[in-house]
Amino acid sequence: MQRNFMKLDENFICAACGYNVKKLGYTSRDHCPRCLCSVHIDNLPGDRECKCKGLLNPIGIEKAKKNYKIIYNCQRCGVAKKNIIAKDDNEDLLIKLSSQPV
C-alpha cells in the first residue's frame, strides 16, 4: 500500500562530512547542503523505516518536471534514490554533478 509523503523537517549531523545541518523550513531536509550526501533511511519519503542505513552518495543530476533532482547510489545496498535539490545546496557541487554522466 503506497503512503503519502511524510514531512519530517529535522536538524541532523551529516554522516559523510559531519556538518550540522539545519532544517529547511519549507519541506523535509533529506540531504546535506554542504556535501550533498544523504543516508538510506526511508523506504517511502519520510517513513524512516529502511533498515539499510547506508550512505547515499550523489552521482548525478536530472531534470524532473518543475525542478531538478540529485541522483544517489547507496554504498551499502546499491539502490538508486532521488532527492529534490534544496535552495541552499552547494552550487559548485551541483554544477560538477551536472556535468557527469550517470
N, C-alpha and C positions, 0 to 999 in steps of 0.2 A: 504494500500500500504506500503510495507516494504521499509524503507530507509536505506542507508548505515550508518556505524559508523561515527559519527561526532567527530573529535578530538577537545577537549576543555581541554587543559592542563593549569589549573589555580591554583594560590595560594588560600588558604581558611583557615578559623579558624574552627577547628573541633567542631561540635555541641555537641559531647559527652564529650570530655576532655579539650577543649579549646586550644589545641596545634596549633601553627602557622605552617600550612602545606605548604611546598613549592612545586611548580610544578615539575613533573618528568623530563621533557626534552626529553623523548623518546616516550611517549604515554600519554594518558589522565590520570590524577590523579583522582581516584574516591573514595578513602577512606583514612583514617588517618593511616600513617605508625606506629604511636605510640600505638593506642588502637584498630586499625583495623575497627573502626566503619565508617559508611557511612550515607548518607541521601537519602531518596527515592525521587529523583528529576527528574529522566529520565523514560520515557515510553520505548524509544529506546535509546541505548547508545549515550549520548551527546546531546539529544534534549532539555533537561531542561523543558519539558512540563508536567511532572507529578504534579498534584495538591496536592498529599498526604503530602509530606514533612516530613514524619515520620522518626525516627531514625532506621537505619538498623543495627541490632546487629549481629556480627559474631557468627555462631552456629556450623560451621564445615569446613572441607577442602575436596575437591575432586580432583582427577587426571583427567585432560581433555587434550587429545591428547599430545601436547608437553609441557604443563605447568600445574600448579595447580591453583585452584580457591577457593576463600573464599565463603562459602555459608552463606547468610544473611537471616534474618527474620525481616520484618518491624514491629516495635512496634505498629504502628497506624493501618495499614490495614491488616497485617498478610501475605502479599505477600512474596514469596521466591525469592531472587535475587542471582546472582553470579558475582563475580569480579575477574579478574586475579590478582594473588599475584604480588606485586611490589618488586624490588630488595632491597629496604630499609625497608621493613616491619619488625616489631618486631618479631624476630625469636623465642623468648620464648613463645609469644602468639600463633604463628603459630604451634609450637610443641604441646602446650596444646590443641589447637583446633583439631589437627590431631588425638588426642587420644580419642576424644569424639564421641560417636555415634550420627549420625544425624537422 
